Amino acid sequence: MRQILVTSALPYANGHIHIGHLVEYLQTDIWVRFQKMLGNRCIYVCADDTHGTAIMLRARQEGRSEEEWIAEMSEAHQSDFAGFGIEFDNYGSTNSEENREVCNEIWKSLRDADMVVEKEIEQLFDVEQGTFLADRFVRGTCPKCGSEDQPGDNCSNCNEVYSPVDLINPVSTTSGTKPEVRKSIHLFVEIEKLHDFLAEWTQSGTLQKESANYLKNFFLNQPLKNWDISRPGPYFGFEIPDSPGNYWYVWFDAPIGYIGSTAQWCKANSEQLDDWWKNDDCEVHHFIGKDIQYFHTLFWPAMLKTANFNLPEKVHIHGFLTVNGEKMSKSKGTFIRASKYLEHLNPSYLRYYYASKLNAKVEDIDLNFEEFESRVNSDLVGKVINLASRSAKFVAQTGLSQNYPDDGGLFEEFAAAGDKIAEHYENCDYNKAMRLIIDLADKANPYVEDNAPWELKKDPEKASELQDVCTVTLNLFRQLVIYLAPVLPDITAKAGELFGEQLTSWEQSKKPVTGIKIGKFKHMMQRVDPVRITAMIEESREESEASAAASTIPATWSDDDAALQAEPLADEITFDDFTKVDLRVARIIEANEVPEARKLIQLKLSLGGDETRQVFAGIKAAYEPQDLVGRLVVMVANLAPRKMKFGVSEGMIIASGPGGKDIFVLSPDEGAVPGQRVH
């Protein structure tokens, strides 16, 4: 029995699961289910990737804490996965204490190995958002091949790896503005010190041939680049213990989340973490997309090696999903959320279709909806389930024959094919496994046609022959379902009810069942309805359009730019400049005319308790003093006192408008209290 720990890449907690994500998680779930059917001890752990600038900005946009946001997204992710039958042994979060502990352990190992250095670097800073930009929040033109709209870390066209500051014409995706370059101190891991180890490991058979060849380029006559492992605040993540003000970059603690999630599972199951991550007898298998192979095959093994954790036995890398031959498109409705799919279609359809496309190579797969409909209806409904629907009802009373009848060698042929099908599953050649299974179904269906149990049913004297034919047919169906069980757990469960047993072991396909009662046949799967596909696509398109429209200013507001033209925007300031201004809520407790002044009103402002300020405000043409008493306003509380002819002004209240009678004192919403700071 093998001991296997399996992971999928951690979904980022900044958005919902879509059908492109599901390629990976379904691929992994199928492999794990197969291993468990073989009797191997196999656990599947995953977690939400929760740290980084994106989460911080999203929480800020939503007006809540990062912890509240990631908790809601975790619930949504797990609901989507469960809807598609994806079963994790543990689903955690990179923001867990277990993950922090492992981060500290690995960081200490890197420090002890003298692999960490400090360096002042240039980094892109979003002035509008007041934060340094993570790689994923910068888009621009690749500095090597010139491809436009590329992310800030590596080019999807030529696979060049670079820094965001190397991009041509970079743009912040968080604000749409051009970021500025700023300097800051960063920590780097010198993975070049593991050059020989990584060069050998990447070519050891752990990776597919395409990925191994891709990685060769990083070792040819050049040192490996240092890995930038830190980000300055503000940043949502774990602060580095020995570097206050700096935080581990999300790509440091994200893969460590595999170990952190395992630690959670171990605590819940009275297991030892070292038995899974520091045990030569335990295999670690990663399933990831080709877009993140660089991090998983250079930085991650360097961390594991240094901290004496298990290195992956295999990194299974897959390609991207296209829909109808094109990149997923919101405008065309083919960017489909997992939850939207579940509103319209059976998840077993997608599980089978992806399995029929996936192979062991790093290749993109295409979801063609015409083929999707045809393949599911023909293979599953027309060939596999058809076997049970055309035979089970005829033996509902008699049960199966006491001895397995002569079937011309079909059962033995099906049983012998199990080893080859298992080999395809093991190698992630699911498409080959599906073809072989359907080839077997193509041999079973002529048997049913030739023996026509519906005709035998008409002749009472052929009752025994009818029972034998149905016994053969249902046993062949049972074998096919066992072979499809990793892909179709829902159908397998329904078939188990029919036979009165759970179909959980690969070995169950080797021996026929006889002399048992058969349950009442229940409908197992409907044909794909093309109307539902059309509705799903249309709703996805409409929701994308509505979301885009919600982010724009409604035309009915008709806000023109006259005020902006009359008083153009001032020169840019930095976030640090802005934070120097202390804005406070204050209450006007006195308001008096200043007879000698043409524009001024004398205000006495309370900041709460005994703290008061005298302010002279130029609002006389717009307000009567008695109308201002008791009103909450916003004041600049740390403005240097200004000596005037009529007294000392100890601040300023905030107002808008061009002047004269067109002045509008700004007030906070109800609930604000004097002394509160305005952020």
C-alpha positions in Angstrom: 0.0 0.0 0.0 1.3 3.4 -1.0 1.1 6.5 1.3 0.3 9.5 -0.9 -0.3 13.2 -0.1 -1.9 15.1 -3.0 -2.4 18.8 -3.4 -3.9 21.2 -6.0 -2.8 24.8 -6.4 -4.5 27.0 -3.8 -7.3 29.1 -5.3 -6.9 32.8 -4.7 -9.5 34.3 -2.3 -10.2 37.3 -4.5 -12.7 35.7 -6.8 -15.1 32.8 -7.4 -14.3 29.5 -9.0 -15.0 29.2 -12.7 -15.0 26.3 -15.2 -11.4 27.0 -16.1 -10.3 26.4 -12.5 -12.2 23.2 -12.4 -9.9 21.6 -15.0 -7.3 21.2 -12.2 -9.5 20.3 -9.3 -11.4 17.7 -11.2 -8.2 16.3 -12.6 -6.9 16.0 -9.1 -10.1 14.6 -7.5 -10.2 11.9 -10.2 -6.6 10.8 -9.5 -7.2 10.8 -5.7 -10.4 8.7 -6.0 -8.6 6.2 -8.2 -5.8 5.8 -5.7 -8.3 5.2 -2.9 -10.1 2.6 -5.0 -6.7 0.8 -5.3 -6.5 0.7 -1.5 -3.7 3.2 -1.2 -3.6 5.5 1.8 -4.1 8.8 0.0 -5.2 12.2 1.4 -6.1 15.3 -0.6 -5.4 18.7 1.0 -5.9 22.2 -0.3 -6.6 25.7 1.1 -7.5 29.2 0.0 -4.6 31.5 -0.9 -5.5 34.5 1.2 -2.7 37.0 1.5 -1.4 39.9 -0.7 -2.3 43.3 -1.9 -5.4 42.2 -3.8 -7.1 40.9 -0.7 -6.2 44.1 1.2 -7.7 46.3 -1.6 -10.7 44.1 -2.1 -11.6 44.2 1.6 -11.0 48.0 1.6 -13.4 48.3 -1.3 -16.0 46.1 0.4 -15.7 48.2 3.7 -14.8 45.2 5.9 -11.8 43.4 7.3 -9.6 41.0 5.3 -10.6 38.2 7.6 -14.3 38.7 6.9 -13.7 38.7 3.2 -11.6 35.6 3.0 -14.0 33.7 5.3 -16.9 34.4 2.9 -14.9 33.5 -0.1 -13.7 30.2 1.5 -17.3 29.2 2.1 -18.2 30.0 -1.5 -15.2 28.1 -2.9 -15.9 25.0 -0.8 -19.6 25.1 -1.8 -18.6 25.2 -5.5 -16.1 22.3 -5.1 -18.7 20.2 -3.2 -21.2 20.8 -6.0 -18.9 19.1 -8.5 -18.1 16.2 -6.2 -14.6 17.3 -5.4 -13.7 15.9 -1.9 -10.8 17.3 0.1 -9.6 15.6 3.3 -8.8 19.1 4.5 -9.5 22.5 3.1 -7.6 25.3 5.0 -6.4 28.8 4.7 -2.9 30.3 4.3 -4.0 32.8 7.0 -4.0 30.0 9.6 -1.7 29.7 12.7 -0.6 26.3 11.4 0.6 27.9 8.2 2.4 30.7 10.1 4.3 28.1 12.2 5.5 26.3 9.1 6.5 29.6 7.5 8.6 30.4 10.5 10.2 27.0 10.4 11.1 27.2 6.7 12.3 30.8 7.1 14.6 29.9 9.9 16.1 27.1 7.8 16.7 29.6 5.0 18.4 32.0 7.4 20.5 29.2 9.0 21.6 28.2 5.5 22.7 31.8 4.8 20.5 32.0 1.8 18.7 35.3 2.6 20.1 38.7 1.6 18.8 42.3 1.7 18.8 44.6 -1.2 17.3 48.0 -2.1 15.1 47.6 -5.1 12.8 49.6 -7.4 9.2 48.6 -7.2 6.0 49.9 -8.8 3.8 52.0 -6.5 0.2 52.8 -7.1 -0.1 56.4 -5.9 -3.9 56.4 -6.0 -4.2 53.3 -3.9 -1.3 54.2 -1.7 0.4 50.8 -1.9 3.2 48.9 -3.6 1.8 46.7 -6.4 2.0 42.9 -6.4 3.1 41.4 -9.7 -0.4 40.3 -10.6 -1.7 43.8 -10.4 0.5 45.2 -13.1 -0.1 44.7 -16.8 2.1 45.9 -19.6 4.1 45.0 -22.7 6.7 42.1 -22.3 10.2 43.5 -22.5 11.4 40.5 -24.4 8.9 39.6 -27.1 6.7 42.8 -27.1 3.4 41.0 -26.3 0.9 43.4 -24.9 -1.3 43.1 -21.8 1.1 40.7 -19.9 1.2 40.3 -16.1 4.0 41.7 -13.9 6.0 38.5 -13.4 6.1 36.4 -16.5 5.0 36.5 -20.1 2.3 34.1 -21.1 3.5 34.2 -24.7 7.3 33.7 -24.5 7.5 32.5 -20.8 10.1 35.2 -20.0 10.4 35.9 -16.3 10.9 39.5 -15.3 10.3 42.2 -12.7 7.2 44.5 -13.0 9.5 47.5 -13.4 10.9 45.8 -16.6 7.4 46.0 -18.2 7.0 48.5 -21.0 4.1 51.0 -20.3 3.0 49.4 -17.1 -0.5 50.0 -15.8 -1.9 49.3 -12.3 -4.9 47.0 -12.7 -6.3 48.3 -9.3 -6.7 51.9 -10.4 -6.0 52.0 -14.1 -3.2 54.6 -13.5 0.4 54.5 -14.4 2.4 53.5 -11.3 5.6 55.2 -10.3 8.9 53.6 -9.4 9.9 53.7 -5.7 12.8 52.2 -3.8 12.4 50.0 -0.8 14.4 47.3 1.1 13.5 43.7 0.1 14.7 40.3 1.3 15.8 37.8 -1.3 16.5 34.0 -1.3 19.6 33.0 -3.1 18.4 29.9 -4.8 21.6 29.9 -7.0 23.2 28.2 -4.0 21.1 25.2 -4.9 21.8 25.4 -8.6 23.2 21.9 -9.1 20.5 20.3 -7.0 17.7 22.1 -8.9 19.2 21.4 -12.3 19.3 17.7 -11.5 15.9 17.5 -9.7 14.0 19.3 -12.6 15.4 16.7 -15.0 14.8 13.7 -12.8 11.5 12.6 -14.2 9.5 14.5 -11.6 8.1 16.8 -14.3 6.6 16.2 -17.7 9.0 16.3 -20.6 7.7 19.7 -21.8 8.2 21.3 -18.5 11.6 19.7 -17.9 12.8 21.1 -21.3 11.4 24.5 -20.5 13.3 24.7 -17.2 16.6 23.7 -18.8 16.8 27.3 -20.1 17.2 28.6 -16.6 20.4 26.6 -15.9 22.3 27.2 -19.1 25.4 29.2 -18.6 23.8 31.6 -16.1 23.1 31.8 -12.4 19.6 31.4 -11.0 18.0 34.8 -10.2 17.5 35.6 -6.5 13.9 35.3 -5.4 12.3 38.4 -4.0 10.5 37.1 -0.9 9.3 40.1 0.9 6.9 43.1 0.5 6.8 46.3 2.5 3.6 47.4 4.3 0.8 48.1 4.0 0.3 44.4 3.1 -2.1 41.7 4.2 0.0 38.7 5.3 2.4 37.4 7.9 5.0 40.0 9.1 8.5 38.6 8.9 9.6 38.0 12.5 13.2 39.2 12.1 12.3 42.0 9.7 9.6 44.3 11.2 7.6 46.2 8.6 8.2 43.6 5.9 5.8 40.8 5.0 6.3 37.5 3.3 5.4 37.7 -0.3 2.2 35.7 -1.1 4.2 33.2 -3.2 6.3 32.3 -0.1 3.4 31.3 2.2 1.0 30.0 -0.6 2.8 26.7 -1.3 3.6 26.4 2.4 -0.2 26.3 2.7 0.0 22.7 1.5 1.9 21.8 4.7 -0.2 24.1 6.9 -3.4 22.4 5.6 -1.8 19.0 6.2 -1.0 20.1 9.8 -4.6 21.0 10.4 -5.7 17.5 9.1 -3.1 15.9 11.3 -4.4 17.7 14.4 -7.9 16.6 13.6 -6.9 13.0 13.0 -4.2 12.4 15.7 -1.5 12.1 13.0 2.1 13.4 13.0 3.0 16.0 10.3 6.4 14.5 9.9 4.9 11.2 8.8 3.6 13.0 5.8 6.2 15.7 5.0 9.4 14.3 6.4 8.9 10.6 5.6 10.7 8.9 2.7 7.8 6.4 2.4 5.3 9.2 1.6 4.8 10.4 -1.9 3.9 14.0 -2.5 2.0 14.8 -5.7 1.2 18.4 -6.9 -1.4 19.2 -9.5 -0.9 22.7 -11.0 -1.4 24.8 -14.1 1.4 25.7 -16.5 1.2 29.3 -15.5 2.7 28.7 -12.1 5.2 25.9 -12.8 8.1 28.3 -12.4 7.3 28.9 -8.8 6.6 25.2 -8.0 9.6 23.8 -9.8 12.4 26.2 -8.7 11.5 28.2 -5.6 9.3 25.6 -3.9 11.7 22.7 -4.1 14.5 25.0 -2.9 12.5 25.8 0.2 11.6 22.1 0.8 15.2 21.0 0.3 16.6 23.6 2.7 14.1 22.8 5.5 14.3 19.0 5.0 10.7 18.5 3.9 9.7 15.9 1.3 10.2 16.9 -2.3 7.4 16.1 -4.7 7.4 12.7 -6.3 5.6 14.2 -9.2 4.4 17.6 -10.3 1.5 17.1 -12.7 1.2 20.2 -14.9 -1.9 20.9 -17.1 -2.7 23.5 -19.7 -5.5 26.1 -19.9 -9.1 25.8 -20.9 -10.5 27.3 -24.0 -14.2 27.4 -24.8 -15.4 26.7 -28.4 -11.8 27.2 -29.6 -11.3 30.6 -27.9 -10.2 32.1 -24.7 -13.0 32.3 -22.1 -14.9 35.5 -22.8 -17.2 37.5 -20.5 -18.7 39.3 -23.4 -19.6 36.0 -25.1 -20.8 34.4 -21.9 -18.2 31.6 -21.9 -16.5 32.9 -18.7 -18.8 30.7 -16.6 -18.8 30.5 -12.8 -18.9 27.1 -11.3 -22.1 28.1 -9.4 -23.7 29.3 -12.6 -23.0 25.9 -14.3 -24.5 24.1 -11.4 -27.8 26.1 -11.8 -28.2 24.6 -15.3 -26.3 21.4 -15.8 -25.3 18.1 -14.2 -21.8 18.3 -12.8 -21.2 14.7 -14.0 -21.3 16.0 -17.6 -18.3 18.2 -17.0 -16.4 15.7 -15.0 -16.7 13.2 -17.8 -16.0 15.7 -20.6 -12.9 17.0 -19.0 -11.7 13.4 -18.3 -12.2 12.6 -22.0 -9.9 15.5 -22.9 -7.2 15.4 -20.2 -3.9 13.6 -20.9 -0.4 13.5 -19.3 1.0 16.3 -21.5 1.1 20.0 -20.8 -1.7 20.8 -23.3 -4.6 23.1 -23.4 -8.1 21.5 -23.6 -11.1 22.9 -25.4 -14.7 22.8 -24.1 -16.7 22.7 -27.3 -20.4 22.7 -26.3 -21.6 20.8 -29.4 -19.1 18.0 -28.7 -19.9 18.3 -25.0 -23.6 17.5 -25.7 -22.9 14.8 -28.2 -20.2 13.0 -26.2 -22.1 12.9 -22.9 -25.4 11.8 -24.6 -23.7 9.2 -26.7 -21.1 7.7 -24.3 -22.8 7.9 -20.9 -26.5 7.9 -21.6 -26.5 6.0 -24.8 -23.8 3.4 -24.1 -23.2 2.9 -20.4 -26.4 3.7 -18.5 -28.4 2.3 -21.4 -27.1 -1.2 -20.3 -28.8 -1.0 -17.0 -32.0 0.8 -18.1 -32.6 -2.0 -20.7 -32.1 -4.9 -18.3 -32.5 -4.1 -14.6 -36.3 -4.0 -14.7 -36.5 -7.5 -16.1 -34.8 -9.1 -13.0 -36.3 -6.9 -10.3 -38.4 -9.9 -9.1 -36.0 -12.8 -9.8 -32.6 -11.3 -9.1 -29.5 -12.4 -10.9 -28.7 -16.0 -11.9 -27.1 -18.2 -9.3 -24.2 -18.9 -11.6 -22.6 -16.6 -14.0 -23.7 -17.5 -17.6 -21.6 -18.0 -20.7 -21.1 -14.6 -22.3 -18.6 -15.5 -24.9 -15.7 -14.2 -22.8 -16.9 -10.6 -22.4 -16.6 -10.4 -18.6 -13.0 -11.8 -18.7 -12.1 -9.4 -21.4 -13.5 -6.5 -19.4 -11.7 -7.7 -16.3 -8.4 -8.0 -18.2 -8.8 -4.4 -19.5 -8.8 -3.1 -15.9 -5.0 -3.1 -15.6 -4.6 -1.0 -18.7 -7.3 1.4 -17.6 -5.6 1.7 -14.2 -2.3 2.4 -15.8 -3.9 5.3 -17.8 -5.4 6.7 -14.6 -2.1 6.5 -12.8 -0.4 8.4 -15.6 -3.1 11.0 -15.8 -4.0 9.8 -19.3 -7.7 10.1 -18.6 -8.6 10.4 -22.2 -7.1 7.1 -23.0 -8.9 5.5 -20.0 -12.2 6.9 -21.2 -11.7 5.7 -24.8 -10.9 2.2 -23.5 -14.0 2.2 -21.3 -16.3 3.3 -24.1 -14.7 0.7 -26.4 -15.8 -1.9 -23.9 -19.3 -0.4 -23.7 -19.4 -0.7 -27.5 -18.9 -4.4 -27.1 -21.5 -4.8 -24.4 -24.3 -3.1 -26.2 -24.4 -5.5 -29.2 -24.7 -8.3 -26.7 -27.9 -6.7 -25.4 -29.2 -6.0 -29.0 -28.5 -9.5 -30.1 -30.2 -11.1 -27.1 -33.1 -8.6 -26.9 -34.3 -9.1 -23.3 -37.4 -7.1 -24.1 -38.4 -9.8 -26.5 -37.5 -12.7 -24.1 -39.7 -11.1 -21.6 -42.7 -11.8 -23.8 -42.2 -15.6 -23.6 -42.6 -17.1 -20.1 -40.7 -20.2 -21.2 -37.6 -18.1 -21.7 -37.6 -16.7 -18.2 -34.3 -18.5 -17.3 -32.7 -17.2 -20.5 -33.9 -13.7 -19.8 -32.4 -13.9 -16.3 -29.0 -15.0 -17.7 -29.0 -12.3 -20.4 -29.7 -9.6 -17.7 -27.2 -11.1 -15.4 -24.5 -10.7 -18.0 -25.6 -7.2 -19.1 -25.7 -5.9 -15.5 -22.3 -7.4 -14.6 -20.8 -5.7 -17.7 -22.5 -2.4 -16.7 -21.1 -2.9 -13.1 -17.6 -3.3 -14.5 -17.9 -0.1 -16.6 -19.2 1.8 -13.6 -16.3 0.7 -11.4 -13.9 1.8 -14.1 -15.7 5.2 -14.3 -16.1 5.6 -10.6 -13.1 8.1 -10.2 -14.8 10.3 -12.8 -18.5 9.7 -12.0 -19.0 9.3 -8.2 -22.7 10.3 -8.5 -23.5 7.6 -11.0 -21.4 5.1 -9.1 -23.4 5.7 -5.9 -26.7 5.2 -7.8 -25.3 2.0 -9.3 -24.3 0.8 -5.9 -27.9 1.2 -4.7 -29.0 -0.9 -7.7 -26.6 -3.7 -6.7 -27.0 -3.3 -2.9 -23.3 -2.6 -2.4 -20.9 0.3 -2.5 -18.6 0.2 -5.5 -15.4 1.4 -3.8 -12.7 -1.0 -4.9 -11.0 -1.6 -8.2 -10.9 -5.3 -7.3 -14.7 -5.5 -7.5 -14.4 -5.5 -11.3 -12.6 -8.8 -11.3 -15.4 -11.0 -10.0 -19.0 -11.2 -11.2 -21.9 -10.9 -8.8 -24.6 -13.6 -8.9 -27.6 -14.7 -7.0 -28.4 -11.3 -5.6 -31.5 -9.2 -5.6 -31.5 -6.1 -7.8 -33.0 -2.8 -6.6 -35.6 -0.9 -8.4 -34.0 0.9 -11.4 -33.9 4.6 -10.9 -33.1 7.1 -13.6 -29.4 7.8 -13.4 -28.8 10.7 -15.9 -30.8 12.8 -18.3 -29.5 13.7 -21.7 -27.8 17.1 -22.0 -30.4 19.7 -22.9 -28.9 22.3 -25.4 -31.5 24.8 -24.2 -29.9 24.7 -20.8 -26.5 25.3 -22.3 -27.8 28.3 -24.2 -29.5 29.7 -21.0 -26.3 29.3 -19.0 -24.2 31.1 -21.5 -26.7 33.9 -21.9 -27.1 34.4 -18.2 -23.3 34.5 -17.8 -23.1 37.1 -20.5 -25.8 39.2 -19.0 -24.3 39.1 -15.5 -20.9 40.1 -16.9 -22.5 43.1 -18.6 -24.4 44.0 -15.5 -21.3 43.9 -13.4 -19.4 46.0 -15.9 -22.3 48.5 -16.0 -22.3 48.7 -12.2 -18.7 49.9 -12.2 -19.5 52.9 -14.4 -21.3 56.1 -13.5 -25.0 55.9 -14.5 -25.8 58.3 -17.3 -28.9 59.5 -15.5 -26.7 61.4 -13.0 -25.5 63.7 -15.8 -22.5 65.0 -13.8 -20.7 67.4 -16.1 -17.1 68.5 -15.7 -17.7 72.3 -15.3 -16.5 72.4 -11.7 -13.4 70.3 -12.5 -12.6 72.6 -15.4 -13.0 75.7 -13.3 -10.6 74.3 -10.7 -8.3 71.6 -12.1 -6.8 68.9 -10.0 -3.8 69.8 -7.9 -0.4 68.3 -8.4 0.0 64.7 -7.1 1.0 64.1 -3.5 2.1 60.9 -2.0 0.2 58.7 0.5 2.7 59.8 3.1 1.9 63.4 2.4 -1.8 62.8 2.8 -1.5 61.0 6.1 0.2 64.1 7.6 -3.2 65.8 7.5 -5.2 65.0 10.7 -8.9 65.3 9.7 -11.3 65.1 12.7 -15.0 65.2 13.3 -16.0 68.2 15.3 -19.2 69.9 16.6 -19.9 73.6 16.2 -20.9 74.7 19.8 -20.7 78.4 19.1 -21.0 80.5 16.0 -20.7 84.3 15.9 -20.5 87.1 13.4 -17.3 89.0 13.0 -18.6 92.5 12.3 -15.3 93.8 10.9 -14.9 90.9 8.5 -16.8 90.6 5.2 -16.6 86.8 4.8 -15.7 85.3 8.2 -17.8 83.6 10.9 -16.1 82.8 14.3 -16.7 79.2 15.2 -15.9 77.3 18.4 -15.5 73.6 17.7 -15.6 70.7 20.2 -13.5 67.7 19.6 -15.1 66.0 22.6 -14.7 66.5 26.3 -12.9 69.8 27.1 -10.9 69.9 23.8 -12.0 72.9 21.7 -10.7 74.9 18.8 -11.4 78.4 17.6 -11.7 78.6 13.8 -12.5 81.6 11.5 -14.3 80.3 8.4 -15.0 82.2 5.2 -18.7 81.1 4.9 -20.6 84.2 6.0 -22.3 84.7 2.6 -23.7 81.2 2.7 -24.7 80.6 6.3 -26.3 82.3 9.2 -24.3 81.7 12.5 -27.3 80.4 14.4 -28.0 77.8 11.8 -24.6 76.2 12.3 -24.7 75.6 16.1 -24.9 71.9 16.9 -23.8 70.8 13.4 -21.1 68.2 12.9 -18.3 69.2 10.5 -14.9 67.9 9.4 -11.9 70.0 10.5 -8.2 70.0 9.8 -7.1 69.6 13.4 -3.3 69.8 13.1 -3.0 72.9 11.0 -0.5 75.4 12.5 -2.4 78.3 14.3 -2.8 81.4 12.2 -2.8 84.8 13.8 -5.4 87.0 12.2 -6.7 90.6 12.8 -9.7 89.2 14.7 -7.9 86.5 16.7 -6.1 83.2 16.3 -7.6 80.6 14.0 -6.7 77.1 15.2 -7.7 75.0 12.2 -9.9 74.8 9.2 -13.3 73.3 8.4 -13.8 71.4 5.1 -16.2 72.8 2.5 -16.7 72.7 -1.2 -17.9 75.2 -3.9 -16.5 78.1 -5.9 -17.2 80.7 -3.1 -19.7 83.5 -2.2 -23.1 82.0 -1.6 -22.0 78.7 -3.3 -20.2 77.2 -0.4 -21.2 73.9 1.1 -19.9 72.8 4.5 -19.2 69.0 4.5 -20.7 66.9 7.3 -20.2 63.3 8.2 -23.1 60.8 8.2 -25.2 60.2 11.3 -23.4 58.2 13.9 -20.0 60.0 13.7 -18.9 61.6 16.9 -16.6 64.5 17.8 -12.9 63.5 17.9 -13.2 60.6 15.4 -10.4 60.7 12.8 -11.5 60.8 9.2 -9.5 58.2 7.1 
